[in-house]
Amino acid sequence: MDISKEKLEEKVQQLAVAMEKLKIAEYVEYLNNTRRLLITNFIAGLARGFGMAIGFTILGALVIWFLQKLVLLNLPLLGDFIAHLVKLVNYSLQK
């Protein structure tokens, strides 16, 4: 297996160009900067938490709206279920 010096240098140059395109040096520098890493992750966590809160609020509102529409239909099975729940809650409160 005879690899010439020129081919080896060419491969090393291609590898260096590929690493430069991936910006590995900047990423390693970012990982070594603890303060910047903590600030970035903190802000990302705040954004995720805010997004979840908004998402759950919208989802809850949609579920409540859907249940209100079901109650307006006055379905016998649903009405009986809600009446049973009300009786259970009243029974539990009287204890």
FIRORO-618890 format. One record per residue: residue in three letters; chain; x, y, z of N, C-alpha, C in turn; residue number from 1. Coordinates in nm, 2 decimals. Layout:
BEGIN
node resn = Ala | chain = A | nxx = X | nyy = Y | nzz = Z | caxx = X | cayy = Y | cazz = Z | cxx = X | cyy = Y | czz = Z | resi = NUM;
...
END
This chain:
BEGIN
node resn = Met | chain = A | nxx = 0.08 | nyy = -0.12 | nzz = 0.00 | caxx = 0.00 | cayy = 0.00 | cazz = 0.00 | cxx = 0.09 | cyy = 0.12 | czz = 0.00 | resi = 1;
node resn = Asp | chain = A | nxx = 0.10 | nyy = 0.18 | nzz = -0.11 | caxx = 0.19 | cayy = 0.29 | cazz = -0.13 | cxx = 0.11 | cyy = 0.42 | czz = -0.16 | resi = 2;
node resn = Ile | chain = A | nxx = 0.11 | nyy = 0.51 | nzz = -0.05 | caxx = 0.04 | cayy = 0.64 | cazz = -0.07 | cxx = 0.15 | cyy = 0.74 | czz = -0.08 | resi = 3;
node resn = Ser | chain = A | nxx = 0.14 | nyy = 0.82 | nzz = -0.19 | caxx = 0.24 | cayy = 0.92 | cazz = -0.21 | cxx = 0.21 | cyy = 1.04 | czz = -0.12 | resi = 4;
node resn = Lys | chain = A | nxx = 0.32 | nyy = 1.11 | nzz = -0.10 | caxx = 0.31 | cayy = 1.23 | cazz = -0.01 | cxx = 0.21 | cyy = 1.33 | czz = -0.07 | resi = 5;
node resn = Glu | chain = A | nxx = 0.20 | nyy = 1.35 | nzz = -0.20 | caxx = 0.11 | cayy = 1.44 | cazz = -0.26 | cxx = -0.03 | cyy = 1.41 | czz = -0.23 | resi = 6;
node resn = Lys | chain = A | nxx = -0.06 | nyy = 1.27 | nzz = -0.25 | caxx = -0.20 | cayy = 1.23 | cazz = -0.23 | cxx = -0.24 | cyy = 1.25 | czz = -0.08 | resi = 7;
node resn = Leu | chain = A | nxx = -0.15 | nyy = 1.22 | nzz = 0.01 | caxx = -0.17 | cayy = 1.23 | cazz = 0.15 | cxx = -0.20 | cyy = 1.38 | czz = 0.19 | resi = 8;
node resn = Glu | chain = A | nxx = -0.12 | nyy = 1.47 | nzz = 0.13 | caxx = -0.14 | cayy = 1.61 | cazz = 0.15 | cxx = -0.27 | cyy = 1.66 | czz = 0.10 | resi = 9;
node resn = Glu | chain = A | nxx = -0.31 | nyy = 1.61 | nzz = -0.02 | caxx = -0.44 | cayy = 1.64 | cazz = -0.08 | cxx = -0.55 | cyy = 1.59 | czz = 0.01 | resi = 10;
node resn = Lys | chain = A | nxx = -0.54 | nyy = 1.47 | nzz = 0.06 | caxx = -0.65 | cayy = 1.42 | cazz = 0.15 | cxx = -0.66 | cyy = 1.50 | czz = 0.28 | resi = 11;
node resn = Val | chain = A | nxx = -0.54 | nyy = 1.54 | nzz = 0.33 | caxx = -0.54 | cayy = 1.62 | cazz = 0.45 | cxx = -0.61 | cyy = 1.76 | czz = 0.42 | resi = 12;
node resn = Gln | chain = A | nxx = -0.58 | nyy = 1.82 | nzz = 0.31 | caxx = -0.63 | cayy = 1.94 | cazz = 0.27 | cxx = -0.78 | cyy = 1.93 | czz = 0.25 | resi = 13;
node resn = Gln | chain = A | nxx = -0.83 | nyy = 1.82 | nzz = 0.19 | caxx = -0.98 | cayy = 1.80 | cazz = 0.17 | cxx = -1.04 | cyy = 1.79 | czz = 0.31 | resi = 14;
node resn = Leu | chain = A | nxx = -0.98 | nyy = 1.72 | nzz = 0.40 | caxx = -1.03 | cayy = 1.70 | cazz = 0.53 | cxx = -1.04 | cyy = 1.84 | czz = 0.61 | resi = 15;
node resn = Ala | chain = A | nxx = -0.94 | nyy = 1.92 | nzz = 0.59 | caxx = -0.93 | cayy = 2.05 | cazz = 0.65 | cxx = -1.05 | cyy = 2.14 | czz = 0.60 | resi = 16;
node resn = Val | chain = A | nxx = -1.07 | nyy = 2.13 | nzz = 0.47 | caxx = -1.17 | cayy = 2.21 | cazz = 0.41 | cxx = -1.31 | cyy = 2.16 | czz = 0.46 | resi = 17;
node resn = Ala | chain = A | nxx = -1.33 | nyy = 2.03 | nzz = 0.46 | caxx = -1.45 | cayy = 1.97 | cazz = 0.51 | cxx = -1.48 | cyy = 2.02 | czz = 0.66 | resi = 18;
node resn = Met | chain = A | nxx = -1.38 | nyy = 2.01 | nzz = 0.74 | caxx = -1.39 | cayy = 2.05 | cazz = 0.88 | cxx = -1.42 | cyy = 2.20 | czz = 0.89 | resi = 19;
node resn = Glu | chain = A | nxx = -1.37 | nyy = 2.28 | nzz = 0.80 | caxx = -1.39 | cayy = 2.43 | cazz = 0.80 | cxx = -1.54 | cyy = 2.45 | czz = 0.76 | resi = 20;
node resn = Lys | chain = A | nxx = -1.59 | nyy = 2.37 | nzz = 0.67 | caxx = -1.73 | cayy = 2.39 | cazz = 0.63 | cxx = -1.82 | cyy = 2.35 | czz = 0.74 | resi = 21;
node resn = Leu | chain = A | nxx = -1.79 | nyy = 2.25 | nzz = 0.82 | caxx = -1.87 | cayy = 2.21 | cazz = 0.93 | cxx = -1.86 | cyy = 2.31 | czz = 1.05 | resi = 22;
node resn = Lys | chain = A | nxx = -1.76 | nyy = 2.40 | nzz = 1.05 | caxx = -1.74 | cayy = 2.49 | cazz = 1.15 | cxx = -1.72 | cyy = 2.42 | czz = 1.29 | resi = 23;
node resn = Ile | chain = A | nxx = -1.64 | nyy = 2.32 | nzz = 1.28 | caxx = -1.60 | cayy = 2.24 | cazz = 1.41 | cxx = -1.53 | cyy = 2.33 | czz = 1.50 | resi = 24;
node resn = Ala | chain = A | nxx = -1.44 | nyy = 2.41 | nzz = 1.46 | caxx = -1.36 | cayy = 2.50 | cazz = 1.55 | cxx = -1.45 | cyy = 2.59 | czz = 1.63 | resi = 25;
node resn = Glu | chain = A | nxx = -1.55 | nyy = 2.65 | nzz = 1.56 | caxx = -1.64 | cayy = 2.74 | cazz = 1.63 | cxx = -1.72 | cyy = 2.66 | czz = 1.73 | resi = 26;
node resn = Tyr | chain = A | nxx = -1.76 | nyy = 2.54 | nzz = 1.69 | caxx = -1.85 | cayy = 2.46 | cazz = 1.78 | cxx = -1.77 | cyy = 2.42 | czz = 1.91 | resi = 27;
node resn = Val | chain = A | nxx = -1.64 | nyy = 2.38 | nzz = 1.89 | caxx = -1.56 | cayy = 2.35 | cazz = 2.01 | cxx = -1.54 | cyy = 2.47 | czz = 2.09 | resi = 28;
node resn = Glu | chain = A | nxx = -1.51 | nyy = 2.59 | nzz = 2.03 | caxx = -1.50 | cayy = 2.71 | cazz = 2.11 | cxx = -1.63 | cyy = 2.74 | czz = 2.19 | resi = 29;
node resn = Tyr | chain = A | nxx = -1.74 | nyy = 2.72 | nzz = 2.12 | caxx = -1.87 | cayy = 2.74 | cazz = 2.19 | cxx = -1.88 | cyy = 2.65 | czz = 2.31 | resi = 30;
node resn = Leu | chain = A | nxx = -1.85 | nyy = 2.52 | nzz = 2.29 | caxx = -1.86 | cayy = 2.42 | cazz = 2.40 | cxx = -1.76 | cyy = 2.46 | czz = 2.52 | resi = 31;
node resn = Asn | chain = A | nxx = -1.65 | nyy = 2.52 | nzz = 2.49 | caxx = -1.55 | cayy = 2.55 | cazz = 2.59 | cxx = -1.59 | cyy = 2.68 | czz = 2.67 | resi = 32;
node resn = Asn | chain = A | nxx = -1.68 | nyy = 2.76 | nzz = 2.61 | caxx = -1.72 | cayy = 2.88 | cazz = 2.68 | cxx = -1.84 | cyy = 2.85 | czz = 2.76 | resi = 33;
node resn = Thr | chain = A | nxx = -1.82 | nyy = 2.82 | nzz = 2.89 | caxx = -1.93 | cayy = 2.77 | cazz = 2.98 | cxx = -2.03 | cyy = 2.88 | czz = 3.00 | resi = 34;
node resn = Arg | chain = A | nxx = -2.00 | nyy = 3.00 | nzz = 3.01 | caxx = -2.09 | cayy = 3.11 | cazz = 3.04 | cxx = -2.19 | cyy = 3.12 | czz = 2.92 | resi = 35;
node resn = Arg | chain = A | nxx = -2.13 | nyy = 3.13 | nzz = 2.80 | caxx = -2.22 | cayy = 3.14 | cazz = 2.68 | cxx = -2.31 | cyy = 3.02 | czz = 2.66 | resi = 36;
node resn = Leu | chain = A | nxx = -2.25 | nyy = 2.90 | nzz = 2.69 | caxx = -2.33 | cayy = 2.78 | cazz = 2.68 | cxx = -2.45 | cyy = 2.78 | czz = 2.78 | resi = 37;
node resn = Leu | chain = A | nxx = -2.43 | nyy = 2.83 | nzz = 2.90 | caxx = -2.53 | cayy = 2.83 | cazz = 3.00 | cxx = -2.64 | cyy = 2.94 | czz = 2.97 | resi = 38;
node resn = Ile | chain = A | nxx = -2.60 | nyy = 3.05 | nzz = 2.92 | caxx = -2.69 | cayy = 3.16 | cazz = 2.88 | cxx = -2.78 | cyy = 3.11 | czz = 2.76 | resi = 39;
node resn = Thr | chain = A | nxx = -2.71 | nyy = 3.05 | nzz = 2.66 | caxx = -2.79 | cayy = 3.00 | cazz = 2.55 | cxx = -2.89 | cyy = 2.89 | czz = 2.59 | resi = 40;
node resn = Asn | chain = A | nxx = -2.85 | nyy = 2.80 | nzz = 2.67 | caxx = -2.94 | cayy = 2.69 | cazz = 2.72 | cxx = -3.05 | cyy = 2.75 | czz = 2.80 | resi = 41;
node resn = Phe | chain = A | nxx = -3.02 | nyy = 2.85 | nzz = 2.88 | caxx = -3.12 | cayy = 2.91 | cazz = 2.97 | cxx = -3.23 | cyy = 2.98 | czz = 2.88 | resi = 42;
node resn = Ile | chain = A | nxx = -3.19 | nyy = 3.05 | nzz = 2.78 | caxx = -3.28 | cayy = 3.12 | cazz = 2.69 | cxx = -3.36 | cyy = 3.02 | czz = 2.62 | resi = 43;
node resn = Ala | chain = A | nxx = -3.30 | nyy = 2.91 | nzz = 2.57 | caxx = -3.37 | cayy = 2.81 | cazz = 2.50 | cxx = -3.47 | cyy = 2.74 | czz = 2.59 | resi = 44;
node resn = Gly | chain = A | nxx = -3.44 | nyy = 2.72 | nzz = 2.71 | caxx = -3.53 | cayy = 2.66 | cazz = 2.81 | cxx = -3.65 | cyy = 2.75 | czz = 2.83 | resi = 45;
node resn = Leu | chain = A | nxx = -3.63 | nyy = 2.88 | nzz = 2.85 | caxx = -3.74 | cayy = 2.98 | cazz = 2.86 | cxx = -3.83 | cyy = 2.97 | czz = 2.74 | resi = 46;
node resn = Ala | chain = A | nxx = -3.77 | nyy = 2.97 | nzz = 2.62 | caxx = -3.85 | cayy = 2.97 | cazz = 2.50 | cxx = -3.94 | cyy = 2.84 | czz = 2.49 | resi = 47;
node resn = Arg | chain = A | nxx = -3.88 | nyy = 2.72 | nzz = 2.53 | caxx = -3.95 | cayy = 2.60 | cazz = 2.53 | cxx = -4.07 | cyy = 2.60 | czz = 2.63 | resi = 48;
node resn = Gly | chain = A | nxx = -4.04 | nyy = 2.65 | nzz = 2.75 | caxx = -4.14 | cayy = 2.66 | cazz = 2.85 | cxx = -4.26 | cyy = 2.75 | czz = 2.81 | resi = 49;
node resn = Phe | chain = A | nxx = -4.22 | nyy = 2.87 | nzz = 2.75 | caxx = -4.32 | cayy = 2.96 | cazz = 2.71 | cxx = -4.41 | cyy = 2.90 | czz = 2.60 | resi = 50;
node resn = Gly | chain = A | nxx = -4.34 | nyy = 2.83 | nzz = 2.50 | caxx = -4.41 | cayy = 2.76 | cazz = 2.40 | cxx = -4.50 | cyy = 2.65 | czz = 2.44 | resi = 51;
node resn = Met | chain = A | nxx = -4.46 | nyy = 2.58 | nzz = 2.54 | caxx = -4.55 | cayy = 2.47 | cazz = 2.60 | cxx = -4.67 | cyy = 2.53 | czz = 2.67 | resi = 52;
node resn = Ala | chain = A | nxx = -4.64 | nyy = 2.64 | nzz = 2.74 | caxx = -4.75 | cayy = 2.71 | cazz = 2.81 | cxx = -4.86 | cyy = 2.76 | czz = 2.71 | resi = 53;
node resn = Ile | chain = A | nxx = -4.81 | nyy = 2.82 | nzz = 2.61 | caxx = -4.91 | cayy = 2.87 | cazz = 2.51 | cxx = -4.98 | cyy = 2.75 | czz = 2.44 | resi = 54;
node resn = Gly | chain = A | nxx = -4.90 | nyy = 2.65 | nzz = 2.41 | caxx = -4.96 | cayy = 2.53 | cazz = 2.34 | cxx = -5.06 | cyy = 2.46 | czz = 2.43 | resi = 55;
node resn = Phe | chain = A | nxx = -5.03 | nyy = 2.44 | nzz = 2.55 | caxx = -5.13 | cayy = 2.38 | cazz = 2.64 | cxx = -5.25 | cyy = 2.47 | czz = 2.66 | resi = 56;
node resn = Thr | chain = A | nxx = -5.23 | nyy = 2.60 | nzz = 2.66 | caxx = -5.35 | cayy = 2.69 | cazz = 2.68 | cxx = -5.44 | cyy = 2.68 | czz = 2.56 | resi = 57;
node resn = Ile | chain = A | nxx = -5.38 | nyy = 2.68 | nzz = 2.44 | caxx = -5.46 | cayy = 2.67 | cazz = 2.32 | cxx = -5.53 | cyy = 2.53 | czz = 2.31 | resi = 58;
node resn = Leu | chain = A | nxx = -5.46 | nyy = 2.42 | nzz = 2.34 | caxx = -5.51 | cayy = 2.29 | cazz = 2.34 | cxx = -5.63 | cyy = 2.28 | czz = 2.44 | resi = 59;
node resn = Gly | chain = A | nxx = -5.61 | nyy = 2.33 | nzz = 2.56 | caxx = -5.71 | cayy = 2.33 | cazz = 2.67 | cxx = -5.84 | cyy = 2.40 | czz = 2.62 | resi = 60;
node resn = Ala | chain = A | nxx = -5.82 | nyy = 2.52 | nzz = 2.56 | caxx = -5.93 | cayy = 2.60 | cazz = 2.51 | cxx = -6.01 | cyy = 2.52 | czz = 2.40 | resi = 61;
node resn = Leu | chain = A | nxx = -5.93 | nyy = 2.45 | nzz = 2.31 | caxx = -6.00 | cayy = 2.37 | cazz = 2.21 | cxx = -6.08 | cyy = 2.26 | czz = 2.27 | resi = 62;
node resn = Val | chain = A | nxx = -6.02 | nyy = 2.19 | nzz = 2.37 | caxx = -6.09 | cayy = 2.08 | cazz = 2.43 | cxx = -6.22 | cyy = 2.13 | czz = 2.50 | resi = 63;
node resn = Ile | chain = A | nxx = -6.21 | nyy = 2.24 | nzz = 2.57 | caxx = -6.33 | cayy = 2.30 | cazz = 2.64 | cxx = -6.43 | cyy = 2.34 | czz = 2.54 | resi = 64;
node resn = Trp | chain = A | nxx = -6.39 | nyy = 2.40 | nzz = 2.43 | caxx = -6.49 | cayy = 2.44 | cazz = 2.33 | cxx = -6.56 | cyy = 2.32 | czz = 2.27 | resi = 65;
node resn = Phe | chain = A | nxx = -6.48 | nyy = 2.21 | nzz = 2.24 | caxx = -6.54 | cayy = 2.09 | cazz = 2.19 | cxx = -6.64 | cyy = 2.03 | czz = 2.29 | resi = 66;
node resn = Leu | chain = A | nxx = -6.60 | nyy = 2.03 | nzz = 2.42 | caxx = -6.69 | cayy = 1.97 | cazz = 2.52 | cxx = -6.82 | cyy = 2.05 | czz = 2.53 | resi = 67;
node resn = Gln | chain = A | nxx = -6.81 | nyy = 2.19 | nzz = 2.52 | caxx = -6.93 | cayy = 2.27 | cazz = 2.52 | cxx = -7.02 | cyy = 2.24 | czz = 2.40 | resi = 68;
node resn = Lys | chain = A | nxx = -6.96 | nyy = 2.22 | nzz = 2.29 | caxx = -7.04 | cayy = 2.18 | cazz = 2.17 | cxx = -7.11 | cyy = 2.05 | czz = 2.19 | resi = 69;
node resn = Leu | chain = A | nxx = -7.04 | nyy = 1.95 | nzz = 2.25 | caxx = -7.10 | cayy = 1.82 | cazz = 2.28 | cxx = -7.22 | cyy = 1.83 | czz = 2.38 | resi = 70;
node resn = Val | chain = A | nxx = -7.20 | nyy = 1.92 | nzz = 2.48 | caxx = -7.31 | cayy = 1.94 | cazz = 2.58 | cxx = -7.43 | cyy = 2.00 | czz = 2.51 | resi = 71;
node resn = Leu | chain = A | nxx = -7.41 | nyy = 2.09 | nzz = 2.42 | caxx = -7.52 | cayy = 2.15 | cazz = 2.35 | cxx = -7.60 | cyy = 2.05 | czz = 2.26 | resi = 72;
node resn = Leu | chain = A | nxx = -7.53 | nyy = 1.95 | nzz = 2.22 | caxx = -7.60 | cayy = 1.84 | cazz = 2.14 | cxx = -7.70 | cyy = 1.76 | czz = 2.23 | resi = 73;
node resn = Asn | chain = A | nxx = -7.68 | nyy = 1.77 | nzz = 2.36 | caxx = -7.76 | cayy = 1.70 | cazz = 2.46 | cxx = -7.77 | cyy = 1.55 | czz = 2.43 | resi = 74;
node resn = Leu | chain = A | nxx = -7.66 | nyy = 1.49 | nzz = 2.41 | caxx = -7.65 | cayy = 1.34 | cazz = 2.39 | cxx = -7.69 | cyy = 1.27 | czz = 2.52 | resi = 75;
node resn = Pro | chain = A | nxx = -7.77 | nyy = 1.16 | nzz = 2.51 | caxx = -7.81 | cayy = 1.09 | cazz = 2.63 | cxx = -7.70 | cyy = 1.03 | czz = 2.70 | resi = 76;
node resn = Leu | chain = A | nxx = -7.61 | nyy = 0.97 | nzz = 2.64 | caxx = -7.49 | cayy = 0.90 | cazz = 2.70 | cxx = -7.41 | cyy = 1.00 | czz = 2.77 | resi = 77;
node resn = Leu | chain = A | nxx = -7.38 | nyy = 1.11 | nzz = 2.71 | caxx = -7.30 | cayy = 1.22 | cazz = 2.76 | cxx = -7.37 | cyy = 1.28 | czz = 2.88 | resi = 78;
node resn = Gly | chain = A | nxx = -7.49 | nyy = 1.31 | nzz = 2.87 | caxx = -7.57 | cayy = 1.37 | cazz = 2.98 | cxx = -7.57 | cyy = 1.28 | czz = 3.10 | resi = 79;
node resn = Asp | chain = A | nxx = -7.59 | nyy = 1.15 | nzz = 3.08 | caxx = -7.59 | cayy = 1.06 | cazz = 3.19 | cxx = -7.45 | cyy = 1.05 | czz = 3.26 | resi = 80;
node resn = Phe | chain = A | nxx = -7.35 | nyy = 1.06 | nzz = 3.18 | caxx = -7.21 | cayy = 1.06 | cazz = 3.23 | cxx = -7.19 | cyy = 1.18 | czz = 3.32 | resi = 81;
node resn = Ile | chain = A | nxx = -7.22 | nyy = 1.30 | nzz = 3.27 | caxx = -7.20 | cayy = 1.42 | cazz = 3.34 | cxx = -7.29 | cyy = 1.42 | czz = 3.47 | resi = 82;
node resn = Ala | chain = A | nxx = -7.41 | nyy = 1.37 | nzz = 3.46 | caxx = -7.49 | cayy = 1.37 | cazz = 3.58 | cxx = -7.43 | cyy = 1.27 | czz = 3.69 | resi = 83;
node resn = His | chain = A | nxx = -7.38 | nyy = 1.16 | nzz = 3.64 | caxx = -7.31 | cayy = 1.07 | cazz = 3.73 | cxx = -7.19 | cyy = 1.14 | czz = 3.80 | resi = 84;
node resn = Leu | chain = A | nxx = -7.11 | nyy = 1.21 | nzz = 3.72 | caxx = -7.00 | cayy = 1.28 | cazz = 3.77 | cxx = -7.04 | cyy = 1.39 | czz = 3.88 | resi = 85;
node resn = Val | chain = A | nxx = -7.15 | nyy = 1.46 | nzz = 3.85 | caxx = -7.20 | cayy = 1.56 | cazz = 3.95 | cxx = -7.24 | cyy = 1.49 | czz = 4.08 | resi = 86;
node resn = Lys | chain = A | nxx = -7.31 | nyy = 1.38 | nzz = 4.07 | caxx = -7.35 | cayy = 1.30 | cazz = 4.19 | cxx = -7.23 | cyy = 1.26 | czz = 4.27 | resi = 87;
node resn = Leu | chain = A | nxx = -7.12 | nyy = 1.21 | nzz = 4.20 | caxx = -7.00 | cayy = 1.17 | cazz = 4.27 | cxx = -6.93 | cyy = 1.28 | czz = 4.34 | resi = 88;
node resn = Val | chain = A | nxx = -6.93 | nyy = 1.40 | nzz = 4.27 | caxx = -6.87 | cayy = 1.51 | cazz = 4.33 | cxx = -6.95 | cyy = 1.56 | czz = 4.45 | resi = 89;
node resn = Asn | chain = A | nxx = -7.08 | nyy = 1.56 | nzz = 4.44 | caxx = -7.16 | cayy = 1.61 | cazz = 4.55 | cxx = -7.15 | cyy = 1.51 | czz = 4.67 | resi = 90;
node resn = Tyr | chain = A | nxx = -7.14 | nyy = 1.38 | nzz = 4.64 | caxx = -7.13 | cayy = 1.28 | cazz = 4.75 | cxx = -6.99 | cyy = 1.30 | czz = 4.82 | resi = 91;
node resn = Ser | chain = A | nxx = -6.89 | nyy = 1.32 | nzz = 4.74 | caxx = -6.76 | cayy = 1.34 | cazz = 4.79 | cxx = -6.75 | cyy = 1.47 | czz = 4.88 | resi = 92;
node resn = Leu | chain = A | nxx = -6.82 | nyy = 1.57 | nzz = 4.84 | caxx = -6.82 | cayy = 1.70 | cazz = 4.92 | cxx = -6.89 | cyy = 1.68 | czz = 5.05 | resi = 93;
node resn = Gln | chain = A | nxx = -7.00 | nyy = 1.60 | nzz = 5.05 | caxx = -7.08 | cayy = 1.58 | cazz = 5.17 | cxx = -7.01 | cyy = 1.50 | czz = 5.28 | resi = 94;
node resn = Lys | chain = A | nxx = -6.91 | nyy = 1.42 | nzz = 5.24 | caxx = -6.83 | cayy = 1.34 | cazz = 5.34 | cxx = -6.75 | cyy = 1.42 | czz = 5.44 | resi = 95;
END
